[in-house]
Structure formats: C-alpha cells, structure tokens
Amino acid sequence: MSTQEISPGLVIQGITPPLRLSDFKLIAFDMDSTLINIECVDEIADAVGRKAEVAAITEAAMRGEITDFKESLRRRVALLKGVTVADMARVYEERLRLNPGAANLVAACKAAGMKVLLVSGGFTFFTDRVRDLLAIDFTRSNVLEVQHGVLTGRMIDQPWGDICDGAEKRRMLLQTCEQMGIRPQQAIAMGDGANDLPMMGEAGLSVAYHAKPKVREQAMVAINSGGLDRLLEVLK
C-alpha cells in the first residue's frame, strides 16, 4: 500500500485525493484525545490522587498493549471510587477543551449534509455535554454509577450492553449506517487508540488523529500535526 505525505504532518495511504465530502453521509468520532484534548478518566482520577496509576493503564490500552479494554476500564473506574459529581464538573469546566479544528470539521460535515456520531469508551457525563456543544446526532458511551453525588467505582449496564469497547464502537457505527440507510463505505471514522480500530476498519475512510503508532499504520489518513479540520485538505 503506497504511503504519501501530502503536506507536513498529513499522511495518506491507499487512497488518491482529493476525495469529495459529498461522497460521505456519516462521520464517527472517538472522544478522548480525538475530539477533545484530554483522557477524561485520567483527569477524574486526579481528584482522588490516582491520575498516574489510571493514566498508565489508559496509555497501555490505547497502544493496544492491554487487549481486554473492558477489563482495563473496569480497573480504572474502580480507582475512581469517591470522586464527586462536582469533581467531574470541574474537569469539564477547567480541563476539557475541544481539540483544534473540531468545531470547523463538524460544521463542514453538517453543511455537506452529513450526520455526526460520537462513540466513546468514556462516560455520558462528558459525551452528553460535548454532544450538546457541537449538536452531534448520535452518541454511545458508558454510564458511571453515582450514589449520593459520589462515584461508586462501578458502571451501569445499558440496554445495548455493559461497556462501549472497540467491538461496541464497530457495532454502533454499523447500526447507525443501517438506521440511516447507508453503506459503511459512506462513513468516515476518526480515532487515536487501539479500541478505535474495529470501527475504523469498517468505514469507507479511516482517519488517525495524533494517534498511537498501531493506529497510524492502519489508517488511510493520518493527521500527525495540526487540527482535526486538516481532514478537509483531503476531502474537498
């Protein structure tokens, strides 16, 4: 497969640009370290002095060194026991920012008539807020159990299953395509970690954003510097 750096920090392989934005009907984003600047679980852990411990597990999971994402997430969430909802609100207000180009890219996709899907191994506390901020059409993520305003260290099962891992991200992408009456080839999937690869493998265009090496190697487009809207250099 031919690999080409079409401009500094923007690499393509196996495709010939420019592609047309109008060829696609759906764009799916990972949230943490893709659409936003932080790994929420790591920042929540900071409130109880466990950021380093949790971040080490997150990094290993995103690099693909921990293959059981569900188990890694349960381990991390267990370490969040005792964090308050107020602590999470501070993470959202003080630390969470959209990554550069996020709003521009979402606006361009919507202007082209596309729908937007946010699929995250993170938590509804944050995905719901990001959804509302960007007027995102569909979301799937995990629910933290809260009792009396404090995290219990567990997650709540949902009608579709227990944890949004790589397999669930893939299922949600395919389910959304089916719901929209489109083929997966008409979808774009963007992510940075190993748990994004299953959905990226189904999409017509896979995009790695400041991603782990394993993800960069497999993506059709790799944005290694600059903002998310650099994708618009490939899609006209």
Secondary structure, 3 states (H helix, E strand, C coil): CCEEEEECCEEEECCCCCECHHHCCEEEECHHHHHECCCHHHHHHHCCCCHHHHHHHHHHHHCCCCCCHHHHHHHHHHCCCCCEHHHHHHHHHHHCCECCCHHHHHHHHHHCCCEEEEEEEEEHHHHHHHHHHHCCCEEEEEEEEEECCEEEEEEECECCECCCCHHHHHHHHHHHHHHHCCCHHHEEEEECCHHHHHHHHHCCEEEEECCCHHHHHHCCEEECCCCHHHHHHCEC
